[in-house]
């Protein structure tokens, strides 16, 4: 079996890169799990439920803000993959330079909006904080995180370029560096008995360091050297990137509502302390899809390159086998966490973070559902079939937001998760499944025949 795998990897470079990307992702994920396993209980115990509640709410909100790159980052993956398939380094450099400076302009605009509107926000009311000192600390932490977000908008494109070149192991190496530095920052501040503001500052600076180092490596060591030279910017490419990017933007905005508003809604209507068990439980349950998450960063560009080369046989084989493996591994892990999750959380993060059984099992069901649609989303993105997806995802987001606000006031924390599951099943799972079937049948593939001579093998 091992010999057969080696033979497949030797004869299929796309499969080999996918395998190496997954292997490096495994290392990065193990490091991330260890870092989180150490850092989360330290942070929860040091900050307490209320401060940790607004800490994690700010963190997830910053993640939400990444959608305001207007879909440029995700579009760049497909652009670089297409340039790589055509073996055109000049094309890749033009795409990257155009995307970088377009994103830089977006970051500057968002910075100006933030500077103007910042003091109009009642931070204490937003996070459900009655203590004015704690509300002031939450405001400062939010400002620090916002600056971090603005810097990562253009700098974060480097990881997308590496993905497009199917050099995910490089991006994963610098992700590991960021994770380790982030943990070191947390431990250092806790040992020095620093404030929550000091903790946020040190953590953001440490996480940004890995991103900066990746940009330097790509500019100085990657072959070909990829640098965002302003003279490579092309107006025609701006229009192309923005046109495709707006579809990604709609999808990202929908995903923001579906995935990332829960903590904010809970904090606003129930209080920041109720966020802690919800957020910690989700952190644990999300580990059920850890194996899947190792392959997605490599799978997307591999599918994109195969689609550009009209290699539909490889796409079918890879997608179906990965879907089967996903269902098996995620379901098994979710069942284990359903039975053992409360005990694990009590030992791991303390009694203040332990959820009730209904919330835990509902999250286990949710992670299985999500894992299936993550694979679907990777195929839809790689084949640039986004228009229909943008429509039904937008509907799902709107329904989810309304239901979450209504149900959280009637059912409590479980109401937020129930709203997410209901809207996702009705308005994303069903239409995405139909659309994926159309892709695998060649419905959207251009009429010219699949390239002759390609090695078309199954993925193990």
C-alpha positions in Angstrom: 0.0 0.0 0.0 2.8 2.4 0.9 4.6 1.5 -2.4 1.4 2.2 -4.3 1.1 5.6 -2.6 4.7 6.5 -3.5 4.1 5.5 -7.1 1.0 7.7 -7.3 2.8 10.7 -5.7 5.7 10.2 -8.1 3.5 10.1 -11.2 1.0 12.8 -10.2 2.7 16.1 -9.0 -0.6 17.7 -8.2 -1.5 14.8 -5.9 2.0 15.0 -4.4 1.6 18.7 -3.6 -1.8 18.0 -2.1 -0.3 15.3 0.1 2.6 17.5 1.2 0.2 20.4 1.9 -1.9 18.1 4.1 1.2 16.7 5.9 2.5 20.2 6.7 -1.0 21.2 7.7 -1.0 18.3 10.1 2.2 19.6 11.8 0.8 23.1 11.9 -2.5 21.9 13.3 -0.8 19.8 16.0 1.2 22.9 17.0 -2.0 25.0 17.0 -3.9 22.5 19.1 -1.0 22.3 21.6 -0.7 26.1 21.7 -4.5 26.5 22.2 -4.6 23.7 24.8 -2.0 25.5 26.8 -3.0 29.1 26.1 -6.8 28.9 26.4 -7.0 27.7 30.0 -4.2 30.2 31.0 -6.2 33.0 29.4 -9.6 32.0 30.8 -8.3 31.6 34.3 -6.2 34.8 34.2 -8.8 37.1 32.7 -11.9 35.6 34.3 -15.2 34.9 32.5 -16.2 38.6 31.9 -12.8 39.8 30.5 -12.3 36.6 28.6 -15.8 37.0 27.2 -15.0 40.4 25.6 -11.5 39.1 24.6 -12.9 36.2 22.6 -15.8 38.4 21.2 -13.2 41.0 19.9 -11.1 38.2 18.5 -14.0 36.6 16.6 -15.2 40.1 15.5 -11.8 40.9 14.0 -12.1 37.6 12.1 -15.4 38.8 10.8 -13.9 42.0 9.5 -11.6 40.1 7.1 -14.6 40.0 4.7 -13.9 43.7 3.9 -11.0 42.8 1.7 -13.9 42.6 -0.9 -13.0 39.0 -1.8 -9.7 40.0 -3.3 -7.7 37.4 -1.2 -9.8 34.5 -2.3 -9.9 35.7 -5.9 -6.1 35.8 -5.9 -5.9 32.1 -5.1 -7.7 31.3 -8.4 -5.7 33.9 -10.3 -2.3 32.5 -9.1 -3.5 28.9 -9.7 -4.4 29.9 -13.3 -1.0 31.6 -13.9 0.7 28.5 -12.4 -1.2 26.2 -14.7 -0.1 28.3 -17.7 3.4 28.6 -16.3 3.4 32.4 -16.5 5.4 34.0 -13.7 4.8 37.4 -15.1 1.1 36.9 -15.0 1.3 35.9 -11.3 3.4 38.9 -10.4 0.9 41.3 -12.1 -2.0 39.6 -10.3 -0.3 39.8 -6.9 0.9 43.5 -7.3 -2.6 44.5 -8.4 -4.3 42.6 -5.6 -1.8 43.9 -3.0 -2.3 47.6 -3.8 -6.0 47.2 -4.2 -6.2 45.7 -0.7 -3.9 48.4 0.7 -6.3 51.0 -0.6 -9.2 49.1 1.0 -7.3 49.0 4.3 -6.6 52.8 4.2 -10.3 53.5 3.6 -11.4 51.2 6.5 -8.8 52.9 8.7 -10.3 56.3 7.9 -13.8 55.0 8.6 -12.7 53.5 11.9 -10.9 56.7 13.0 -14.0 58.8 12.3 -16.7 56.5 13.9 -14.8 55.0 16.8 -15.9 57.3 19.6 -19.6 57.0 18.6 -19.7 53.4 19.8 -20.8 52.6 23.3 -18.4 49.8 24.1 -19.8 49.0 27.5 -23.3 48.5 26.1 -22.0 46.6 23.1 -20.2 44.0 25.2 -22.7 44.0 28.1 -20.2 45.5 30.6 -21.4 47.6 33.5 -17.9 48.5 34.9 -16.6 51.7 33.1 -13.0 50.7 33.6 -13.6 47.3 32.0 -15.5 49.0 29.2 -12.6 51.3 28.5 -10.2 48.3 28.4 -12.5 46.6 26.0 -12.4 49.7 23.7 -8.6 49.8 23.8 -8.4 46.1 23.0 -10.8 46.5 20.1 -8.6 49.4 18.7 -5.5 47.2 18.9 -7.2 44.4 17.2 -8.5 46.7 14.5 -5.0 48.0 13.7 -3.8 44.4 13.5 -6.6 43.6 11.1 -5.8 46.5 8.8 -2.2 45.5 8.6 -3.0 41.8 7.8 -5.3 42.8 4.9 -2.5 43.4 2.4 0.2 41.3 4.2 -2.0 38.3 4.5 -2.1 37.9 0.7 1.3 36.2 0.8 -0.3 33.1 2.1 -2.8 33.1 -0.7 0.0 33.4 -3.3 1.7 30.4 -1.7 -1.6 28.5 -1.9 -2.0 29.4 -5.6 1.5 28.0 -6.3 0.6 24.9 -4.2 3.4 25.7 -1.8 1.1 25.5 1.2 3.9 23.9 3.4 5.7 27.3 3.2 2.7 29.2 4.5 2.1 26.5 7.2 5.7 27.0 8.4 5.1 30.7 9.1 1.7 29.9 10.6 3.5 27.7 13.1 5.9 30.5 13.9 3.0 32.9 14.6 1.3 30.3 16.8 4.3 29.7 18.9 5.1 33.4 19.2 1.4 34.1 20.2 1.6 31.5 23.0 4.9 32.9 24.2 3.4 36.4 24.3 0.4 35.2 26.4 2.7 33.4 28.9 5.1 36.4 29.2 2.3 38.9 29.9 0.6 36.5 32.4 3.9 36.0 34.2 4.4 39.7 34.4 0.8 40.2 35.6 0.0 42.5 32.8 -3.4 43.9 32.0 -5.8 42.6 29.4 -4.7 45.6 27.2 -1.0 44.4 27.5 -2.1 40.9 26.7 -3.9 42.0 23.5 -1.0 44.1 22.4 1.6 41.4 22.9 -0.6 38.7 21.3 -1.4 40.8 18.1 2.3 41.8 17.7 3.4 38.2 18.0 0.8 36.9 15.5 1.7 39.7 13.0 5.4 38.7 13.2 4.9 35.4 11.3 2.9 37.2 8.5 5.7 39.7 8.1 8.3 37.0 7.9 6.4 35.2 5.2 6.2 38.3 3.1 10.0 38.8 3.5 10.6 35.1 2.5 8.4 35.4 -0.5 10.1 38.6 -1.7 13.6 37.3 -1.1 13.7 33.5 -1.3 10.7 32.2 -3.3 11.4 31.4 -6.9 10.3 33.4 -8.7 10.6 36.4 -6.3 7.1 37.8 -5.8 7.0 41.4 -4.8 4.1 43.9 -5.0 5.9 46.3 -7.3 3.6 49.2 -8.1 4.6 49.3 -11.8 3.1 45.9 -12.3 -0.4 47.1 -11.3 -2.9 46.8 -14.3 -6.2 48.6 -14.4 -7.7 45.7 -16.4 -6.7 43.3 -13.7 -8.2 45.5 -11.0 -11.6 45.2 -12.8 -11.2 41.4 -13.2 -10.2 40.9 -9.6 -12.9 43.2 -8.2 -15.6 41.6 -10.4 -14.8 38.1 -9.2 -14.0 39.4 -5.7 -17.4 40.9 -5.2 -18.9 37.4 -5.5 -16.5 36.2 -2.9 -17.3 39.3 -0.8 -21.0 38.4 -0.8 -20.1 34.8 0.2 -17.8 36.0 2.9 -20.3 38.5 4.2 -22.9 35.7 4.4 -20.4 33.5 6.2 -19.7 36.3 8.6 -23.3 36.4 9.7 -23.8 32.6 9.7 -20.5 31.8 11.6 -19.2 34.8 13.5 -22.1 36.8 14.9 -23.0 34.3 17.6 -20.6 35.6 20.3 -21.6 39.2 19.6 -25.3 38.4 19.8 -24.9 36.4 23.0 -22.8 39.1 24.6 -25.2 41.8 23.7 -28.5 40.1 24.8 -27.3 37.8 27.6 -24.0 39.3 28.8 -20.3 38.7 28.1 -20.0 35.9 30.7 -22.4 33.7 28.6 -20.0 33.8 25.7 -17.3 31.8 27.5 -19.0 28.3 27.6 -20.3 28.8 24.0 -17.0 29.9 22.6 -14.9 27.2 24.5 -17.3 24.5 23.5 -17.1 25.5 19.8 -13.3 25.6 20.1 -13.3 22.0 21.3 -15.9 20.7 18.9 -14.2 22.3 15.9 -11.3 19.9 16.5 -13.5 17.2 15.1 -12.8 18.6 11.6 -9.1 19.0 12.1 -8.1 16.4 9.5 -10.3 18.0 6.9 -8.9 21.4 7.6 -5.4 20.1 6.8 -6.3 19.4 3.2 -8.6 22.3 2.3 -5.8 24.9 1.8 -4.1 22.5 -0.7 -7.3 21.1 -2.2 -8.7 24.4 -3.4 -5.7 25.4 -5.6 -5.3 21.8 -6.8 -8.9 21.7 -7.9 -8.6 25.2 -9.5 -5.5 24.1 -11.4 -7.2 20.9 -12.5 -10.2 22.8 -13.6 -8.1 25.2 -15.7 -6.6 22.1 -17.3 -10.0 20.5 -17.9 -9.0 17.5 -15.8 -12.5 16.5 -14.8 -11.7 12.9 -14.0 -9.1 14.0 -11.4 -11.6 16.5 -9.9 -14.3 13.8 -9.6 -12.0 11.3 -8.0 -10.4 13.7 -5.6 -13.7 15.3 -4.4 -15.6 12.0 -3.9 -12.9 10.3 -1.9 -12.2 13.3 0.2 -15.9 13.7 1.0 -16.2 10.1 2.1 -13.1 10.5 4.3 -14.5 13.7 5.8 -17.8 12.2 6.8 -16.2 9.2 8.4 -13.5 11.1 10.4 -15.7 14.1 11.5 -18.7 12.0 12.5 -16.5 9.7 14.6 -14.7 12.6 16.3 -18.0 14.4 16.9 -19.6 11.4 18.6 -16.6 11.0 20.9 -16.8 14.7 21.9 -20.5 14.5 22.4 -19.9 11.9 25.2 -16.7 13.2 26.6 -16.8 16.9 25.8 -18.2 18.2 29.2 -15.5 16.4 31.1 -12.8 17.5 28.8 -13.9 21.2 29.0 -14.1 21.0 32.8 -10.5 19.7 33.1 -9.3 21.9 30.3 -10.8 25.4 30.9 -12.6 25.1 34.2 -16.2 24.8 35.4 -17.2 28.3 34.1 -16.7 27.1 30.6 -18.7 23.8 30.8 -21.8 23.8 28.5 -25.1 22.0 29.0 -25.6 18.7 27.2 -28.0 20.0 24.6 -25.6 22.8 23.5 -22.7 20.3 23.3 -24.6 17.7 21.2 -26.1 20.4 18.9 -22.6 21.7 18.2 -21.5 18.2 17.4 -24.3 17.9 14.8 -23.4 21.3 13.5 -19.7 20.5 12.9 -20.7 17.4 10.8 -23.0 19.5 8.7 -20.4 22.2 8.3 -17.6 19.8 7.3 -19.7 18.5 4.4 -20.4 22.0 3.1 -16.8 23.1 3.5 -15.8 20.5 0.8 -18.7 21.7 -1.4 -17.5 25.3 -1.0 -13.9 24.5 -2.0 -15.1 22.9 -5.2 -17.5 25.8 -6.0 -14.8 28.4 -5.3 -12.1 26.5 -7.3 -14.4 26.2 -10.4 -15.6 29.9 -9.9 -19.2 28.9 -9.8 -20.2 31.6 -7.3 -23.1 33.6 -8.6 -25.9 31.2 -7.6 -24.0 30.4 -4.3 -23.8 34.1 -3.5 -27.6 34.3 -3.8 -28.6 31.4 -1.6 -25.8 32.2 0.9 -27.1 35.8 1.2 -30.6 34.5 2.0 -29.2 32.1 4.6 -27.3 34.9 6.3 -30.4 37.2 6.5 -32.6 34.4 7.9 -29.9 33.3 10.4 -29.5 36.9 11.7 -33.2 37.4 12.3 -33.7 34.0 13.8 -30.7 34.4 16.1 -31.9 37.7 17.6 -35.4 36.3 18.1 -34.4 32.9 19.5 -31.6 34.0 21.8 -34.2 36.1 23.8 -36.6 33.1 24.0 -34.3 30.1 24.3 -31.1 31.6 25.5 -27.7 30.5 24.1 -29.1 27.4 22.3 -31.4 29.6 20.3 -28.4 31.2 18.5 -27.0 27.8 17.4 -30.5 26.6 16.4 -31.0 29.6 14.1 -27.6 28.8 12.5 -28.5 25.2 11.8 -32.0 25.8 10.5 -30.9 28.5 8.1 -27.9 26.6 6.9 -29.8 23.4 6.2 -32.6 25.1 4.3 -30.7 27.7 2.3 -27.1 26.3 1.8 -27.0 22.5 2.1 -29.7 21.7 -0.4 -28.8 24.1 -3.2 -25.1 23.6 -2.8 -25.5 19.8 -3.1 -27.4 20.3 -6.4 -24.8 22.7 -7.7 -21.9 20.4 -6.9 -23.6 17.5 -8.7 -23.8 19.8 -11.8 -20.1 20.5 -11.6 -19.1 16.8 -11.3 -21.2 16.0 -14.3 -19.3 18.6 -16.4 -22.3 20.9 -16.6 -20.1 24.1 -16.2 -17.0 22.9 -17.9 -16.1 24.7 -21.1 -16.9 22.8 -24.3 -13.3 22.2 -25.4 -12.2 18.6 -24.5 -10.2 17.6 -21.5 -6.5 17.8 -22.2 -5.1 14.6 -23.6 -2.1 13.0 -21.9 -2.9 14.1 -18.4 -2.4 11.5 -15.6 -5.8 11.0 -14.1 -5.7 9.0 -10.9 -7.8 8.5 -7.9 -6.9 10.1 -4.6 -6.4 7.6 -1.8 
